Amino acid sequence: MPTLQEQLQDLNQQRVKLVALFNAETDSARKADIKATLVELDNLSDELALRILATSAKEVDDLKKKIDALTRRASSGPFGPQVTEAGTQLGGEDASSDGPDDDAEEALSSDNAPAPSRMSAAGGSGITAPDPGDPSVMGEGLRLTEAHLIGLWKRSLFPIEPGKIVVFGIRGCLPIDGSGTGFATEHEITSSAVNYRTMNCTIGQWQPGAGFALFPGSTVPFFSAVLGGVGQGGAGVNQMGRGRYLLYRPGFHKRSEGPSGHLALLQECAITLQRTGDDVDFDLVDRWEVGRIAGDNIHCAFHMGPGGEIPNTRFSSVGCQVVAGTVKKGERGSERGPWAKFIEPFSPGAGMQEGTEYVLFDQSEVQQIVRNRLQGKTIILRMGSSGELVAELQRRLAAKLGRVIEDDGEFGTTTFQAVLDLQTQVFGPHADDGIVGPETAAELGFALPNFDFSEAIGDRRGRSRTVGIAPGAEPSAAGAELGAASDAVSALSPIAWGATAERKAGPGFKAKVIEIAKRLKCDPSHLMAVMAFESGETFAPDKRNAAGSGATGLIQFMQGTAEGLGTTTDKLAAMSAVTQLDFVEKYLKSIARNRPMPTLSDLYMAVLLPTAVGQPEAHVLFRAGTKAFDQNSGLDVNRDGIVTKAEAAAKVNERLIRGMKAENFG
């Protein structure tokens, strides 16, 4: 008889088939049947996962008894009974939970919320932090420090106010301490692929100058809720966009329940969000909305694992940000798990904080600032950014789009929508994210300053000087802050594998990679990492695939691909590495079709499996039992018979990290 783990894996495989059927079906009755079956399958999968956890808990309990017998310790010692902090046995749920659909999108009050007090400017905030030194691995994860948070804030020109707690989220990272930490200047985190079924995110609290605390949770809606919204064009379920949101206040979730609900932080400001009407994830295809909409509160997840730890634990949300834990609605003091620690500063009583901001980041930007200090990156502008650079953006958007946009220096709803419109106009209908990086800025005729981590943590602006104004452009009020309308990375800038590639591939290789990356709208370090992985770090134009497929060169061109580019693998092998880069660019340009590829995983997917470009990190590429899986089984990191986009890119990410080492970086 198959083990529980094998049964769970089989159900997950069946779910992929059903989702494909659901997406392809046009008959509404048939679609409803498939949807009902998917919900039933999801519930059974969750039950199996809980049983697996329960089995593990029994083994731990048996071991505890042996240890107690040997050491004569009381059962209340460090290996105490495996019971949740809510007092229920492992696998049980809090009696007040209504399951993953307990959350509901709420209508916000039509009353205008008072504007929050203006926070001090990002530069000169009085908040500094010691340099964290080289990125270091701590056990399973990475060391996130207060210095990194300062850098993240200043890179986006988010104001910092000392003294008050600000809440933040990291989509795709979990704290190693699953019970919820206290405030400290550093904590350990680890990457965790978002799957819309279990909690794989971090919700944090930062009191600038006094440390930060981390709590496990989720920043995405639950799978069954997303599935339910697909048939309605995404109505009723959403995923918040990255950015800074100005006001959350303590109140009752749900608003309609009043005191019979539970204490939470209520959204009292404009937000950005996406709705999906085509499939069960959120990507560039899905539409954006912006405004004081949805009611995406920060509330209890209504679920948690043993002792507050949360692997494989479901949650309740259709768009709200949630923290692991349980609570009984209408009963003060019933909070358990990480949620109890999280909500305490906002609970009625002495010292209660009456409002906060919420800032949402993703795994990629947090990993980059920890690993390489976002070296070679520019300042970015997005929802919640403020300052003269934002005012300059607003003036240029108004001129470019021919509409009235107030240049108040606050990146809000009007500016966000204008950026979306510009990106759709310039890059196409599925390349808009509302975030202004170097490519979008260049389309408006100005350049963003380089981000400087050391400047940021030393209580300065966190941006290096740039020179000049774009050729043909009029000087603006931003003056020297704006710089030239070229990408931030110059031919002399150090990048991953730059030094090694120059030695192995010849002079001029690195400079050409940087120029190609500008035209492809990707990170040159990412392009180097992909070529390092594909060529076995040789950067050799004649590198042949060891498995005998005939794939050749810097990105392992197949014969059919080479012929489509007007050449052959033999001709490619006879070229210099610098010359072969022309064909690397030609191929990648045919895949990108003028769409930016800002992430390492998307750039690698262009080489490995182009249909996966733009898909979420949890997207399944290959499955056991297929020829494609056999050819790529080495990418199956956890040996579960499935290769996801995140797994496939993990090995390339290792090359990126190695490329940042002193002997390769340059």
Secondary structure, DSSP 8 states (H G I E B T S, - for coil): ---HHHHHHHHHHHHHHHHHHHHH---HHHHHHHHHHHHHHHHHHHHHHHHHHHHHHHHHHHHHHHHHHHH---TTSTT---B-TTS-BTT---TT---TT--------SS----------STT-S-------S--EETTEEEEEHHHHHHHHHHTT----TTS-EEEEEETEEES-TT----BSEEEEEE----SSS--EEEEEE-TTS-EEEEEEESS--HHHHHHHHTTTTTT--EE-SEEEEEEEEEEESGGGGGGSEEEEEE-S-EEEEE-SSSSS--TTSEEEEES-TT--EEE-SB--GGG--TT-----SS-EEESBB--TT-TT--BTHHHHHHGGGSSSTT----EEEEEEEHHHHHHHHHHTTTT-B--B-TT-BSHHHHHHHHHHHHHHTS-----SB--HHHHHHHHHHHHHHH-TT---S-B-HHHHHHTT----BB-HHHHHTTS-SB-------TT----TTGGGT--SS-S--TTS--TTHHHHHHHH-TTHHHHHHHHHHHHTS-HHHHHHHHHHHTTT---TT-B-TTSS--BTTTTB-HHHHHHTTS-HHHHHHS-HHHHHHHHHHHHHHHHTT----SHHHHHHHHH-GGGTT--TT-EEEETTSHHHHHTGGG-TT-SSEEEHHHHHHHHHHHHHHHTSTTT--
